[in-house]
Amino acid sequence: MLYLDTAVVLTLFVNETTSSTVEHWLAARRQPLAFSDWGLTECASALALKTRRREIEVAHAKRCFEAISAFANETCELIACAAHHQTEAQRLLSRFDLTLRAGDALHLAISQHAGATLVSYDKLLTESAKSVGAKVRNPLEAHAK
């Protein structure tokens, strides 16, 4: 299973420089996809930020979020963030040797608990994931398999 982080999902629905590469990489995969309700929350936040910065119109942001929600619920296994995910994220953060942010620690904890490969192109997240022995793939790397 491939667990998608928020940036990967957003780039599928908001035109970014990474969109085409990520779309092609995911299309070549045969594994089932997973996302989390936490990721949906982050998507809503990112879209709201884009509207406040006037990068996208509110109507477009609403359509994007509806499409992301449908994708998460219909294409992915939607994983509910639970207390044990929070506890694991706290454990990862309190190591103090990882460069994780809180939201990324939660994505890492959720993907590990699901036994999934974390898909992210966030350098700090992928480096931390590798440091703890998690399976991780960066779809922007030419050699990503």
C-alpha positions as CSV (number, residue, x, y, z in Angstrom):
1,M,0.0,0.0,0.0
2,L,1.2,3.5,-0.8
3,Y,0.3,6.2,1.8
4,L,0.2,9.6,0.2
5,D,1.2,12.7,2.2
6,T,-0.7,15.9,1.8
7,A,1.6,17.6,-0.7
8,V,1.4,14.6,-3.0
9,V,-2.4,14.6,-3.0
10,L,-2.6,18.4,-3.4
11,T,-0.4,18.3,-6.4
12,L,-2.9,16.0,-8.1
13,F,-5.7,18.5,-7.9
14,V,-3.9,22.0,-7.9
15,N,-1.7,22.8,-10.8
16,E,1.8,22.8,-9.5
17,T,5.2,22.3,-11.1
18,T,5.3,18.8,-9.7
19,S,1.8,17.8,-10.9
20,S,2.6,16.0,-14.1
21,T,5.6,14.0,-12.6
22,V,3.6,12.9,-9.6
23,E,0.6,11.9,-11.7
24,H,2.7,9.8,-14.0
25,W,4.6,8.2,-11.1
26,L,1.3,7.2,-9.4
27,A,-0.2,6.0,-12.6
28,A,2.7,3.5,-13.0
29,R,2.1,2.0,-9.6
30,R,-0.1,-1.0,-9.0
31,Q,-0.3,-0.8,-5.2
32,P,-3.5,0.4,-3.5
33,L,-3.5,4.0,-2.2
34,A,-4.1,5.3,1.3
35,F,-4.7,8.7,2.7
36,S,-5.9,10.0,6.1
37,D,-8.5,12.2,7.5
38,W,-5.6,14.2,8.9
39,G,-4.4,14.7,5.3
40,L,-7.9,16.0,4.3
41,T,-7.6,18.6,7.1
42,E,-4.2,19.7,5.9
43,C,-5.6,19.9,2.3
44,A,-8.4,22.2,3.5
45,S,-5.8,24.3,5.3
46,A,-3.5,24.5,2.3
47,L,-6.3,25.5,0.0
48,A,-7.5,28.2,2.4
49,L,-4.0,29.6,2.5
50,K,-3.8,29.6,-1.3
51,T,-7.1,31.6,-1.3
52,R,-5.8,34.1,1.3
53,R,-2.7,34.6,-0.8
54,R,-4.9,35.1,-3.9
55,E,-3.1,32.2,-5.6
56,I,-6.5,30.6,-6.4
57,E,-10.1,31.7,-6.3
58,V,-12.4,30.5,-3.5
59,A,-14.7,28.7,-5.9
60,H,-11.7,26.9,-7.4
61,A,-10.5,25.9,-3.9
62,K,-14.0,24.5,-3.0
63,R,-14.0,22.4,-6.2
64,C,-10.5,21.2,-5.5
65,F,-11.4,20.2,-1.9
66,E,-14.6,18.4,-3.2
67,A,-12.4,16.5,-5.7
68,I,-9.8,15.7,-3.1
69,S,-12.5,14.4,-0.7
70,A,-14.0,12.2,-3.4
71,F,-10.5,10.8,-4.3
72,A,-9.8,10.1,-0.6
73,N,-13.1,8.4,0.0
74,E,-13.5,6.5,-3.3
75,T,-9.9,5.8,-4.5
76,C,-7.9,5.5,-1.3
77,E,-8.2,3.6,1.9
78,L,-9.1,6.5,4.1
79,I,-7.4,6.0,7.5
80,A,-8.8,7.7,10.5
81,C,-6.2,9.4,12.7
82,A,-6.4,7.7,16.1
83,A,-4.9,8.2,19.6
84,H,-2.2,5.6,18.9
85,H,-1.1,7.6,15.8
86,Q,-0.8,10.7,18.0
87,T,1.2,8.8,20.6
88,E,3.6,7.5,17.9
89,A,4.0,11.0,16.4
90,Q,4.8,12.3,19.9
91,R,7.4,9.6,20.3
92,L,9.0,10.4,17.0
93,L,9.1,14.1,17.7
94,S,10.5,13.6,21.2
95,R,13.5,11.8,19.8
96,F,14.8,15.3,19.0
97,D,17.2,14.0,16.4
98,L,14.7,14.0,13.6
99,T,13.8,17.1,11.5
100,L,10.0,16.3,11.6
101,R,7.2,18.8,12.0
102,A,4.2,17.8,13.9
103,G,2.0,17.1,10.9
104,D,4.7,15.1,9.1
105,A,5.3,13.0,12.2
106,L,1.6,12.2,12.2
107,H,1.7,11.2,8.5
108,L,4.8,9.0,9.3
109,A,3.1,7.4,12.3
110,I,-0.1,6.6,10.2
111,S,1.8,5.2,7.3
112,Q,4.0,3.0,9.6
113,H,1.0,1.7,11.5
114,A,-0.7,0.8,8.2
115,G,2.4,-1.0,7.0
116,A,2.4,1.3,4.0
117,T,5.1,2.9,2.0
118,L,5.1,6.6,2.6
119,V,5.0,8.7,-0.6
120,S,6.3,12.2,-0.2
121,Y,8.7,14.6,-1.8
122,D,9.2,16.6,1.4
123,K,13.0,16.2,2.0
124,L,12.8,16.6,5.8
125,L,10.0,14.0,6.0
126,T,11.6,11.5,3.7
127,E,15.0,11.8,5.5
128,S,13.4,11.3,8.9
129,A,11.3,8.4,7.6
130,K,14.5,6.7,6.3
131,S,16.2,7.3,9.6
132,V,13.5,5.4,11.5
133,G,13.5,2.5,9.0
134,A,10.2,3.4,7.3
135,K,9.5,2.5,3.7
136,V,9.4,5.7,1.7
137,R,9.3,6.8,-1.9
138,N,9.8,10.2,-3.5
139,P,7.9,10.4,-6.8
140,L,10.1,13.3,-8.0
141,E,13.3,11.2,-7.9
142,A,14.1,9.8,-11.3
143,H,15.0,6.4,-9.8
144,A,11.9,6.2,-7.6
145,K,10.4,2.7,-8.1
